[in-house]
């Protein structure tokens, strides 16, 4: 089977026009050249692609299959031309990235700074959202790429691993719960908490988990960012829940005690998601490649 792009475009034009003469004209070919190309396609496959009659031509079942593939190939060629033009001019555009609190605070700053330095013509629009709202936004096409937790269902989206990101309970070393080796989140809700800002994705997620257990979190004070939470917890303001990566950064003094939470939602991973990674524009795919490197 030896087809080229001219053959495929001719075949599409012929079926769109309903006859070979008009298809040849739209393809800028003479009628004899167009007829010879179609006969050569049929000969290479050993099956007819067109049914010819006095009113023109229509596709056989094999011709319909070829038409579908020809359309897909045409779309891929158009995307190829666009992407290569972008590379020729330098990748440019804006990527809208949605991410949860942990991704934005712990993993993305250095990665995104390096990406922006390497691609000065690309801008990033970053928004922090709870994972469930990220799923909804990506599904609706409101953003290009998301970073979300495995705590939410995202089977209808394409995903790629980003980071392991378990949540841990932190407390001062002299807290009554510090003698425990295992804890469930529900077992801690009689104690006061240091929380993140009320509109942060992780704060909303924790409060939702507390409600699922029939309780409410007792948030005594709120801090900006994980560093603020850890500083206040270390000095005795209450309990906190932060990603393990943040807790490991704490150098003290004073010291912090950390305990793994037993709920499945706390043993989470972060995933990159999109409706279709292959359909992202060149600047979007460049960001995905950087984040998964």
C-alpha positions in Angstrom: 0.0 0.0 0.0 1.6 3.2 -1.2 -0.5 6.3 -0.6 0.8 9.9 -0.3 -0.9 13.0 1.1 -2.0 14.1 -2.5 -3.8 10.7 -2.9 -5.6 11.1 0.4 -6.7 14.7 -0.3 -7.8 13.7 -3.7 -9.9 10.9 -2.3 -11.5 13.3 0.2 -12.2 15.9 -2.4 -13.7 13.3 -4.8 -16.2 12.1 -2.3 -17.0 15.6 -1.1 -17.8 16.7 -4.6 -19.4 13.4 -5.7 -17.4 12.9 -8.9 -13.8 12.5 -9.9 -13.8 15.5 -12.3 -14.6 18.0 -9.5 -12.4 16.2 -7.1 -9.5 16.6 -9.5 -10.1 20.3 -10.0 -10.2 20.9 -6.2 -7.0 19.0 -5.9 -5.4 21.0 -8.8 -4.9 17.8 -10.8 -5.9 16.9 -14.4 -8.7 14.4 -14.8 -6.4 11.7 -16.2 -3.9 12.2 -13.4 -6.6 12.0 -10.8 -8.2 8.9 -12.3 -4.8 7.2 -12.5 -4.1 7.9 -8.8 -7.4 6.5 -7.7 -7.0 3.4 -9.8 -3.5 2.9 -8.4 -4.9 3.2 -4.8 -7.5 0.5 -5.6 -4.9 -1.7 -7.3 -2.5 -1.5 -4.3 -5.3 -2.6 -2.0 -6.9 -5.1 -4.4 -10.4 -3.8 -3.6 -12.6 -1.1 -5.0 -12.8 2.2 -3.1 -15.4 3.9 -5.2 -18.7 2.8 -6.7 -19.0 4.6 -10.1 -22.4 5.3 -11.7 -23.9 7.9 -14.0 -24.5 10.3 -11.2 -21.0 10.2 -9.9 -19.2 8.2 -7.3 -19.7 7.1 -3.7 -17.5 5.2 -1.3 -17.6 1.5 -0.8 -17.3 0.2 2.8 -13.5 0.0 2.3 -13.7 3.6 0.9 -15.5 4.8 4.0 -12.8 3.3 6.2 -10.1 5.0 4.1 -12.0 8.3 4.2 -12.1 8.2 8.1 -8.3 7.6 8.2 -7.7 10.3 5.6 -9.5 12.8 7.7 -7.5 11.9 10.8 -4.2 12.0 8.9 -5.2 15.4 7.5 -5.9 16.8 11.0 -2.5 15.4 12.2 -0.8 17.1 9.3 -2.4 20.4 10.1 -1.3 20.1 13.7 2.2 19.2 12.6 2.4 22.3 10.4 1.1 24.5 13.3 3.5 23.0 15.8 6.5 23.3 13.6 5.6 26.9 12.8 5.5 27.5 16.5 8.9 26.0 16.9 10.3 28.0 14.0 9.0 31.2 15.7 9.8 30.0 19.2 7.1 28.2 21.2 4.6 30.8 22.3 1.2 30.9 24.0 -0.4 30.5 27.4 -1.0 27.3 29.3 -3.8 27.2 31.9 -2.7 24.9 34.8 -5.0 24.0 37.7 -3.4 22.4 40.8 -4.1 21.5 44.4 -2.4 23.1 47.4 0.4 20.5 47.8 1.4 20.7 44.1 1.4 24.5 44.1 3.4 24.8 47.4 5.7 21.9 47.4 6.6 20.8 43.9 5.9 23.4 41.2 7.7 26.6 42.1 11.2 25.6 40.9 9.9 23.4 38.1 7.7 26.2 36.7 10.4 28.9 37.2 12.9 26.7 35.1 10.3 26.2 32.4 9.5 29.9 32.1 13.2 30.7 31.9 13.6 28.2 29.1 10.5 29.3 27.2 10.3 33.1 27.5 7.3 33.4 25.1 5.1 31.1 27.1 2.9 32.4 29.9 1.3 30.3 32.6 -2.1 30.9 34.2 -2.1 28.9 37.5 -5.1 28.5 39.7 -5.3 26.5 43.0 -8.5 24.4 43.3 -9.6 21.3 45.1 -9.0 18.1 43.1 -12.7 17.5 42.4 -13.1 20.9 40.9 -10.0 20.3 38.8 -11.6 17.2 37.3 -14.7 19.2 36.5 -12.8 22.1 34.9 -10.6 19.8 32.7 -13.6 17.8 31.6 -15.4 20.9 30.5 -12.3 22.2 28.7 -11.9 25.2 31.0 -8.1 24.5 31.4 -5.4 22.6 29.6 -3.7 20.6 32.3 -4.4 19.7 35.9 -2.5 18.3 38.9 -4.9 16.5 41.2 -4.9 13.9 44.0 -5.8 10.2 43.5 -8.5 10.9 46.2 -10.9 11.8 43.4 -12.2 9.8 40.5 -10.7 10.8 37.1 -11.0 7.7 35.0 -12.5 9.6 32.0 -9.4 11.8 31.8 -5.9 10.8 30.7 -3.5 10.9 33.6 0.3 10.6 34.2 2.1 10.1 37.5 3.5 13.3 39.0 4.5 12.7 42.7 3.8 10.5 45.7 2.3 12.9 48.2 1.1 11.3 51.4 -0.4 13.5 54.1 0.9 13.3 57.7 -0.4 14.6 61.0 2.1 16.9 62.8 2.2 18.0 66.4 4.5 19.2 69.1 6.6 16.4 70.6 4.8 16.8 74.0 1.3 16.5 72.5 -0.9 13.8 74.1 -1.3 12.1 70.7 2.5 11.9 70.2 2.6 8.5 72.0 0.5 7.0 69.3 2.1 5.2 66.4 -1.0 5.0 64.2 -3.9 7.4 64.0 -7.0 7.9 62.0 -8.1 11.5 61.2 -11.4 11.0 63.0 -9.5 10.2 66.2 -7.9 13.6 66.2 -11.0 15.8 65.8 -11.5 16.4 69.5 -8.2 18.4 69.4 -7.7 21.9 68.0 -6.0 22.4 64.6 -3.9 24.9 62.8 -5.4 25.2 59.4 -4.5 26.6 56.0 -6.5 29.6 54.7 -10.2 28.7 54.4 -10.2 28.8 50.6 -7.2 26.6 50.1 -7.8 23.3 48.4 -6.3 21.2 51.2 -8.3 23.0 53.9 -11.5 22.3 52.0 -10.6 18.7 51.5 -9.8 18.1 55.3 -13.0 19.8 56.4 -15.0 17.6 53.9 -13.3 14.5 55.4 -14.2 15.6 58.9 -17.8 16.0 57.9 -17.8 12.5 56.4 -16.9 11.2 59.9 -19.8 13.1 61.4 -17.5 15.7 63.1 -16.2 19.2 62.4 -12.6 20.4 62.6 -11.8 22.7 65.5 -9.6 25.2 63.6 -8.1 27.5 66.2 -6.1 29.6 63.8 -5.3 29.7 60.1 -1.8 30.2 58.6 -0.6 31.1 55.1 1.2 28.1 53.6 2.6 24.9 55.0 5.6 26.7 56.6 3.3 28.9 58.6 1.2 25.9 59.7 4.4 24.0 60.8 5.8 27.0 62.7 2.6 27.4 64.7 2.2 23.7 65.3 5.8 23.4 66.5 5.1 26.2 69.1 2.0 24.5 70.5 -0.9 26.1 68.7 -2.5 22.8 67.7 -2.4 19.9 65.3 -1.8 20.2 61.6 -2.0 18.1 58.4 0.6 18.7 55.7 2.3 16.8 52.9 5.1 14.5 54.0 7.4 16.5 51.7 6.7 19.7 53.7 7.2 18.0 57.1 10.6 16.6 56.0 11.7 20.2 55.3 11.2 21.3 58.9 14.5 21.8 60.6 13.3 23.3 63.9 13.8 24.2 66.6 11.4 23.3 68.2 11.0 19.7 66.8 7.9 18.4 65.2 6.4 14.9 65.6 4.7 13.4 62.6 2.4 10.4 62.3 1.1 8.8 59.1 -2.7 9.0 58.8 -4.4 5.6 58.2 -7.2 6.7 55.8 -6.8 5.8 52.2 -7.3 9.4 51.1 -4.1 10.4 53.1 -2.0 7.9 51.2 -2.4 9.8 48.0 -0.5 10.4 44.8 -0.6 13.4 42.6 -1.4 13.0 38.9 -1.1 15.1 35.8 -4.4 15.1 33.9 -5.8 16.3 30.6 -8.6 15.4 28.3 -6.1 14.2 25.7 -2.3 14.9 26.1 -1.7 14.2 22.5 -4.2 17.0 21.5 -2.5 19.7 23.6 -0.9 22.5 21.6 2.9 22.5 21.4 3.4 24.8 24.4 1.1 22.6 26.5 3.0 19.4 25.6 6.3 21.1 26.4 5.0 21.8 29.9 3.9 18.2 30.4 7.2 17.0 29.3 9.0 19.2 31.8 6.7 18.1 34.6 7.1 14.4 33.9 10.9 14.6 33.3 
